Amino acid sequence: MQTLHASKCGLSTAQLPSSILDVLDSLTKAGYEAYIVGGGVRDLMLGLNPKDFDAVTNATPAQIKDVFGRRCRIIGRRFELAHVYSGRELIEVATFRAPPKTAVTSAAGMILRDNNWGTIEQDFARRDFSINAMYYQPRKSEVLDFCHAVDDIQNKTLRLLGDPTLRFEEDPVRMLRTLRFAAKLNFSIDPDILAIFTPQMTQLLRDVSPHRLYDESQKLFTMGHLHRVMPMLIKFGIWEQLFADIPTEITPFMERAAKNTDQRIQIGKTINPAFFYAVLLWKPFLERCHSYLAKGVAPAEARAQAGLDVLKRQATRTIIPRFAETFIREVWEMQTRLLNPKPQQIEALSSHARFRAGFDFLLLREKSGDDATQGMGTWWDSYQTMSVDEKERAIGQYNRQRAKNRRKTADVTLVEDTKNTATSIEPLVKESETRNRRSRKSTPASSSNDFRSRNDQRAKLNTGEINADHPIMKRKRVQRDLSQVVFGPTQ
């Protein structure tokens, strides 16, 4: 172990928020050891802005509860922790861990219980990566480095403490953390890790709770380097363990959505992690919709059932919370409504609660080359910046174009139906007979000479010029019995 001065590591108390200092000072005043540990120390040394700070102490969770009282809440069964509130900030406080006296593991070697308290030296040995194993005490301006982690940070190398195979078996989620840190920090992965990082090893993720895998997937989506980590998930065989029915290829839609998510995070905008799940599952959703439509299911019912099926399949890998599932299905449903809105509903649709998410989804589809959007993404983008009068003119123009497209579609359908009928059904009347009928109808003299022609036929019949095979000879006259006919009003 080496003790480094904080200033040599680029650390100072001025970089820390008052919340973490309050927790450390309270524990120290109560007679316990307390340090900042993990990603907060690492990010400060790299010149990054830490998202949060974690503390570690030799006080047990019950003793931490005694120090902070109602400000503290104990969570977790497998790994018991204390959540301490300092103002509006939440600080996670862990107790020094020791190797378990009796190993409580699964058949694959995953640790199921890890609540054995120990010393700081034992706690260091239990940590996963060297760069996360530095202990910083700001009041003493000391950094405790047990494994030359400072060198790994300077060399930008991601190294596991201990045997990589054993560490992955203890907690398979460390495979996800490896790729997340490598993508986020742009670090190279130690060759000892690459040697055992095989598709067979990733099968261990099947033993992890789908709820925990969902939480880890959210960290991947929100770290700000999603476009960099996606190829790594495919390369190391983790993609199949996280996502069901999603092809192991990055489509232009996925790539553009990932870059857009990273850009929003970098400029400080909020994101909904469920949005990227909607992007990932879009293709399986469309395939399922087409399957139901081919069976004759109504479009609205097909979309609803397809959404349920896709999300249920995904739940075998990562269980998406109910509120997130509702968000995803509403974004998918908005696509149909935004593609072909009724003119009288456009204004109300633009103020819908899911309009923004549905519009972003539609615009990303259009920019990634999806022709099915029919340019409506650009139309809605322009519509939002228009004045009231401009919106009315735009809606009127859209309505005229919509009616024109309908007429064009109807004409094309009529022509196709006519062609199909002409080729598949034999005409009942020959074309020559039709022409003869038309010529007779179009001759002016034919209507004026009808009476004369009938007289000629009678004359020919009397003279014998019309034989017995003539159609007029085959007509049967029906004699009516006038005695049965009632004349005048009847009751």
KEDRENDREN-138121 format. One record per residue: residue in one letter; x, y negated, z negated of N, C-alpha, C in turn. Coordinates in steps of 0.2 Angstrom, whole numbers, plus 5000, padded with zeros to 4 digits. Layout:
! KEDRENDREN-138121
AXYZXYZXYZ
...
//
This chain:
! KEDRENDREN-138121
M500450065000500050005000500449945000
Q500249895004500649825004500149775002
T500349724998499949664996500149605000
L499749585004499949525008499549465005
H499949405007499649345005499049325010
A498549295008497949285012498149235018
S498549185016498749135021499149165027
K499549225025499949255031499449295036
C498849305033498349345037497849295040
G497949235039497549185042496849175039
L496849195032496249195028496349135023
S495749105022495649055017494949055014
T494949025008494249025004493748975008
A494048925012493548885016493248915021
Q493448975023493049015029492449055026
L492449055019491949105017491249065015
P490649095015490049055013490049065005
S489649015003489549014995489249084992
S488849114997488449174994488949224992
I489449244996489949294995490349284989
L490549214989490949194983490549204976
D489949184977489449184971489449264968
V489349314973489349384971490049404968
L490549384971491249404968491349374962
D491249314961491349274955490949304949
S490249324950489849354945490149424943
L490349464948490549524946491249524942
T491649474944492349464941492249444934
K491749394933491549364926491349424922
A490949474924490749524920491249574919
G491849574921492349614919492549664925
Y492249664931492349714936492849684941
E493149734945493449714951493049704957
A493149654961492749644967493149614973
Y492949644979493349624985492849614990
I493049584995492749585002493049635006
V492649675010492949735013492649735020
G492949775025492549795031492649745036
G492149735040492149695046492249625045
G492049595039492149525038492849505038
V493249545034493949525034494249535041
R494149595044494349605051494249545056
D493649525056493449475061493749405059
L493849385053494149325051494949325053
M495249385053495949395055495949385062
L495449405066495449405073495249335076
G495049295071494749225073494049225076
L493649275074492949285076492549255070
N491949245072491449225067491049285064
P491149305058490849365055490049355055
K489749405056488949405056488749415048
D489149445044488949455037489649475034
F489549475027490149495023489849555018
D490249605017490149655012490649655006
A490349675001490749674995490849744992
V491349754989491549824985491749814978
T491549854974491749844967491849914963
N492149914957492149974953491549974949
A491049934949490449934945489949984949
T489650024945489150074948488450034950
P488050054954487450024956487050004950
A487050044945486650024939486949964935
Q487649964935487949904932487849844936
I487849854943487749794947487049764946
K486549804945485949784943485849744937
D486249774932486249734925486549664926
V487049654931487349594932486949544935
F486549564940486149514944485449524943
G485149564939484449574937484049574943
R483549534943483049534948483249514955
R483849484955484149474962484449534965
C484449594962484749654965484249704966
R484349744971483849804973484349854975
I484249914972484549974974484250014979
I484650034984484350064990484750124992
G484450174996484850234998484850284994
R484850344997484950414993485550444995
R485650455001486250485004486950445002
F486850375002487350325001487050274997
E487150274990486750224986487150154986
L486750104987487050034988486649984984
A486949924983486549874980486449814984
H485849794985485749734989485649674984
V486149624985486049564980485949504984
Y485449464982485249404985485549344982
S485849304986486149244984485849184988
G485349154985484949104989484549144994
R484649125001484249165006484749215009
E485349225007485849265010485749335006
L485849385010485849455007486649485008
I486849505002487549535002487449605000
E487849645004487849725002488449734998
V488249764992488849784987488849854986
A489449884988489549954987490049974981
T489950034979490450054973490950094976
F491550094973492150134975491950204976
R492050234981491850304982492450354981
A492350414979492850464978492650524982
P493150574983492950634987492450674983
P491950704986491350744982491650804978
K491450814972491750874968491450934971
T490850934973490550984977490250964983
A490550984989490250954995489550974997
V489150924998488450935000488450915007
T488550965012488550955019488050995023
S487950975029487551015033487951075036
A487651115040487951175044488551145048
A488451085051488951055056489451015052
G489351015045489950975042489750905040
M489150885042488950815040488750805033
I489050755030488950735022488250715021
L487950755017487250735015487150695009
R487650705004487650664998488350634997
D488350564995489050534995488950484989
N488850504983488750454977489250474972
N489850484973490350504968490850444967
W490850414961491150344960491950364959
G492350314961493050334960493450264960
T494050264962494550204962494650174969
I494950124969495050084975495450124980
E495950164977496350204982495950264985
Q495550294981495050344983494550314988
D494350254987493850224991494150214998
F494850194998495150175005495150245009
A495350295006495350365009494750385012
R494150355010493550375012493250335018
R493650285020493350235025493550265032
D493250245037493350275044493850245048
F493850185049494450155053494850115049
S495550115051496050075048495849995047
I495649975053495449905053494949875049
N494549925046494049915041494249925034
A494849945033495049965026495549915023
M495349845024495749795020495349765015
Y495649755009495249725003495449655002
Y495049605002495249535002494949504995
Q495349484991495149444985495249374986
P494749334987494949264989495149224983
R494949234977495149194971495849204970
K496149264971496849284970497249274977
S496949254982497249254989497649314990
E497349374989497749434991497349474996
V497749515000497449565004497849625003
L497449685001497749745000497649785006
D498249805009498249845015498549915013
F498149965014498450035012498650075018
C498550055024498750095029499050055035
H499350005034499649965039499049945044
A498549925042497949905046498149835050
V498549795047498749735050499049745057
D499449795057499849815063499349835068
D498849875066498349905071497949845074
I497849795070497449735072497949695077
Q498549685076498949655080499049685087
N499049755087499149795093498549815096
K497949785093497249805096497149875097
T497249915092497149985092496650005087
L496150055090495650075085495850145083
R496050155076496250215074495850245068
L495750305068495350335062495850355057
L495550355051495950375045495850445044
G496350485044496350565043496250595050
D495950655049495850705055495250675059
P495350655065494750635069494150685069
T494350745070493750795070493350805064
L493750805058493450805052492950745051
R493250685052492850625051492250615055
F492250645062491650645066491150695063
E491450755061490950805058490650775051
E490950735047490750705041490150665043
D490250625048489750575050489750565058
P489350595062489350595069489250525072
V488950475068488750415070489450375071
R489950395068490650365069490850365076
M490550415080490750415088490450345091
L489850335089489450265091489850205089
R490050205083490450155080491150145084
T491450205086492050195089491950155096
L491450175100491350145106491150065105
R490750055100490449985098491049945097
F491549965092492149925090492549915096
A492649965100493149965106492849915111
A492149915112491849865117491849795114
K491649785108491649725105492249685104
L492749725101493449695100493949695106
N493749735111494149745117494849785115
F494749835110495249875108495349935112
S495949965112496050025115495950085110
I495750135112495550195107496150235106
D496350255100496950295099496850365102
P497450385105497450455109497150515105
D497350515098497050565094496350565094
I495950515095495250515095495050535102
L495350515107495150535114495250605115
A495750635112495850705113495250755111
I494850725106494350765103493650735105
F493650685108492950655110492750685116
T492350745116492150785121491350785121
P491050805126490350815126490150865121
Q490550915120490350965114490350925108
M490750885106490750845100490150805099
T489950775105489350725105488750765103
Q488750825104488150865102487950865094
L488450845090488350835083487850775082
L487750735087487250675086486550705085
R486450765087485750795087485550805080
D486050815075485950825068485750755064
V485850705068485750635064485050615065
S484750585060484050565060483950515066
P483350535070483150485075483050415073
H482850405066482750335064483450305063
R483950335061484650305060484950295067
L484850335072485050325079484750265082
Y484150255080483850195083484150135080
D484250135073484650075070485350065074
E485650115075486350115078486250085085
S485750105089485650085096485450005096
Q485149985091485049915090485649875089
K486149905086486849865085487149865092
L487049915096487449915102487149865107
F486449855106486049805110486249735108
T486349725102486449655099487149635098
M487649665100488349645098488549595102
G488249585108488549535113488949565118
H489049625119489449655124489149725126
L488549715128488149775130488349795137
H488449755141488649775148489349805148
R489749795143490449835143490349905139
V489849905135489849975131489450025135
M488950005140488550055143488950105147
P489450085151489850135155490250175150
M490450155144490750195139490250245137
L489650235136489150285133489150335138
I489150325144489050375150489650415150
K490250385150490850415151491050465145
F490850455139490950495134490350545132
G489850545136489350595135488850575130
I488850515127488350495122487650465125
W487650445131487050425134486550475134
E486650535135486150595135485950605128
Q486350595123486150605116485650545113
L485650485116485350435114484650425118
F484650435124484050415128483850485132
A483150495132482850545135482550525142
D482650565147482350555154482650495157
I483250465155483550415158484150435162
P484150425169484750455172485350415170
T485850455171486550435168486850395174
E486550335176486750285180486550225179
I486950175180486750105178486450065184
T485850055184485450025190485649955190
P485549915195485649845195485149805190
F484549835189484149805184484449815177
M484649865175484949875169485549835168
E485949825173486649785173486449715172
R485949685176485749615175485449605168
A485049655166484749645159485249645154
A485749685154486249685149486649625149
K486849595155487249535155486849475153
N486149475154485749425152485649425144
T485649485141485549495134486249465131
D486749485134487449455131487449385131
Q487249355137487249285137486849245132
R486249275131485849245126486149245119
I486449305118486749305111487349255110
Q487749245116488349205115488149125115
I487549105117487349045116486849035110
G486749085106486449075100485649085101
K485449115106484749125107484549195104
T483849195101483649265098483449305104
I483549375102483349425107482949475103
N482549515107482149565104482449635107
P482749675102483049735105482649785108
A481949775107481549825110481449805118
F481649745120481549725127482049765131
F482649785128483149825132482849895133
Y482549915128482249985128481749985134
A481349925135480849925140481149925147
V481749895147482149905153482449975155
L482650005150482950075151482450125153
L481850115150481350165151480850145157
W481050095160480550065166480550125171
K481050145173481050195179480650265177
P480750295171480350345169479650335169
F479450265166478750245166478450245173
L478850215178478550215185478450285187
E478950325186478850395189478250435186
R478150425179477550455176476950425179
C476850355180476250325183476150355189
H476650365194476450385200476250465200
S476450495195476250565194475450565192
Y475250525188474550525186474150495192
L474350445195473950415201473850465207
A474350515208474350565213473750615211
K473650615204473150665202472450635202
G472350565204471750535205471550495199
V472050485194471850455188471850375189
A471350345186471250275187471950235185
P472050175189472750145188472850125180
A472350095177472450065171472550125166
E472150185167472250235162472950275164
A473150275170473750305172474350265168
R474350195168474850165165474850175157
A474250175155474250185147474450255145
Q474250305149474550375147475250375149
A475550345154476250355156476650325150
G476450265148476750235142476850275136
L476250305134476250355128476750405129
D476750435135477150495137477850485136
V478050425139478850405140479050395133
L478650355129478950335122478950395117
K478450445119478450505115479050545116
R479250555122479850585124480450555121
Q480550485121481050455118481150465111
A480550475108480550485100480950545098
T481050595103481450655101482250635100
R482450575103483150555102483150495097
T482750445098482750385094482050365093
I481850365086481150345085481050275085
I480650245090480550175090479950155086
P480050105081479550085077478850065081
R478350075077477650065080477649995083
F477849945080477749875082478149865089
A478749895089479249895095478849935101
E478549985099478250025105477649985108
T477249945103476749905106477049855110
F477549825108477949765112478149795119
I478449855119478649885126478049895130
R477549925128476949935132476649875135
E476649825131476349755133476749725138
V477349735138477849705143477749745149
W477649805149477549845155476849825158
E476349815154475649805156475649735159
M476049685157476049615159476349615167
Q476749665169476949665175476349675181
T475849715179475349715184474949655184
R474849625178474449565178474849505181
L475449495180475849445183475949455191
L475949515193476049525200475349505205
N474749515202474149495206473649465201
P473849405198473349375194472749345197
K472149345194471549305197471649235196
P471549195201471649125201471349085195
Q470749105193470449075187470749095180
Q471249145180471549175174472249155173
I472549115178473249105178473449055172
E473049005171473248965165473148995159
A472649035158472649075151473149125151
L473349155157473949205157474549175155
S474649115157475349075155475449065148
S474849065144474849055137474849115133
H474849175136474749235133475349255128
A475249285123475849295118476449335121
R476249375126476849415129477049395136
F476749335137476949305144477749295145
R478049265140478749255141479149315142
A479049365138479349425138479249465145
G478549465147478349495153478649455159
F478649385159478949345164479749365165
D480149365159480849375159480949445163
F480549495161480649565164480549555171
L479949525173479849515180480349485184
L480649425182481149395185481749425186
L481949465180482549515181482449565186
R481849595186481749645192481849615199
E481549555200481649515206482349505208
K482749475203483449455204483849515205
S483649575203484049635204483849675210
G483449645214483249665221482649715221
D482249705217481549745217481049705221
D480949735227480449705232479749715230
A479649755225478949765222478649705219
T479049655217478849595214478549545218
Q478649555225478349505230478449435229
G479049415226479149345225478849315219
M478449355215478049315210478449295204
G479049325203479449305198479649225199
T479849215205480049145207479449095207
W478849125209478249085208478049065201
W478149115197477949095189478549055186
D479149055189479649015186479548945188
S479348935194479148865196478548835193
Y478048885192477348855189477448825182
Q477948855178478048835172478248765171
T478548735176478848665176478448615180
M477848635182477448595186477048545181
S476748495184476248455180475548485181
V475048455178474448485179474148475186
D474248425189474048415196474348465201
E475048475200475448525204475248595203
K475048605196474748675195474148685198
E473648645199473048655202473148665210
R473648625213473748635220474048705221
A474548725216474848785217474348845216
I473948835212473448885211472948895217
G472748835220472348835226472748865232
Q473348845233473748875238473848955237
Y473948975231473949045229473349085231
N472749045229472149085231472049095238
R472149035242472149045249472549105252
Q473149105250473649155252473449225250
R473149225244472849295242472249315246
A471849265248471249285252471549305259
K472049275262472349285268472649355268
N472949375263473249435263472749495262
R472249475259471649525258471349545265
R471249485269470949495276471449535280
K472049525279472549555284472649625282
T472549645275472549715273471949745275
A471349715275470749745277470749765285
D471049715289471149725296471549785298
V472149785294472649845295472249905294
T471949905288471549975286471049995291
L470649945294470149955298470449985305
V471049955307471349985313471550055312
E471850065306472150135305471550185305
D471050165301470450205301470150225308
T470150175312469850185319470350235323
K470950225322471450265326471350335323
N471350345316471250415314470650445316
T470050405316469450435318469450455326
A469750415330469850425337470250485338
T470750505334471150555336470950625333
S470550615327470350675324469650705325
I469150655328468450675329468350665337
E468050715339467850715346467250675347
P467250625352466650585353466050625355
L465450605353464850635355464650615362
V464750555364464550535371465250525375
K465250545381465850535385465850465387
E466450445389466550375391466250355397
S466150405402465850385408465050375407
E464750415403464050405401463950335398
T464450315394464350255390464450195395
R464850205400464950155405464250145409
N463950205411463350205415462850175412
R462750185405462250155401462350075401
R462950055400463149985399462949955406
S463149985412462949955418462249955419
R461850005417461149995418460849935414
K461149935408460849875403461049815406
S461649805409461849745411461649715418
T461249765421460949745428460249715427
P460249645430459649605428459049645432
A459149675438458549695442458249755438
S458649795434458349855431457749845427
S457749795423457249775418456649755422
S456649725428456049695432455749755436
N456149805438455949855442455749915439
D455749915432455549975428454850005430
F454349965431453749985433453750015440
R454149985445454150005452454450075452
S455050085448455350155448454950205445
R454550195440454050245438453550265443
N453350215447452850235452453150275458
D453850255459454150295464454250365462
Q454350375455454450445452453850485453
R453250455452452550485452452450505460
A452650455464452550475472452950535474
K453650535471454050595473453750655470
L453450655464453150715461452550735465
N452150685467451550705471451850735478
T452350715481452550735488452950795487
G453150815481453550875480454350865480
E454550805481455250785481455550805474
I455250805468455450825462455350895460
N455850935459455651005458455551015451
A455451085449455251095442455851095437
D456451085440457051085435457151015433
H456750965436456850895434456650885426
P457050845423456850835415456150805414
I455950765419455250745418454750795418
M454850855422454450915422454450955416
K454950945412455050985406454750945400
R454450885400454150845395453450875393
K453350895387452750915385452250865382
R451650865385451150815382450750845377
V450650805371450350835366449650805366
Q449150855366448450825366448250815359
R447950755358447650735351446950745351
D446750775345446050785344445750725341
L445350685344445150615342444550625337
S444250685336443750695331444050695324
Q444650705324444950705317445250635315
V445250585320445450525318444950485315
V445150445310444650405306444750335308
F444250305311444250235313443950185307
G444250125306443950085301444350095295
P444050055290444350055283444250125280
T444650145275444550205272444650195264
Q444350245260444450235253445050275251
//
